[in-house]
């Protein structure tokens, strides 16, 4: 089970890593073979399924996304706790809302993530 305290700490660090544009720090939250699903994947790297597997593939996507949006910044709006997952509701630098859902593995790192945009 994930506690409220763990979820809050995770959200704080995850947002801080993104706001620092520190890709190794961002990737440190994820398992090597995690799955990332986002409609932005199709837009940015041309993967029609919107799903990528593994840190190397996701790192390529996120590197490109960070170059395309050099002023990227997230503002945390809420954190939701599940039995083995965390969802972060945030607003980006353009004022758009998003929710990311993270399935957390036994070692505390993300095994599956899905981004949802308003």
Order of alpha helices (4+ residues) and beta strands (2+ residues): alpha-alpha-beta-alpha-beta-alpha-beta-beta-beta-beta
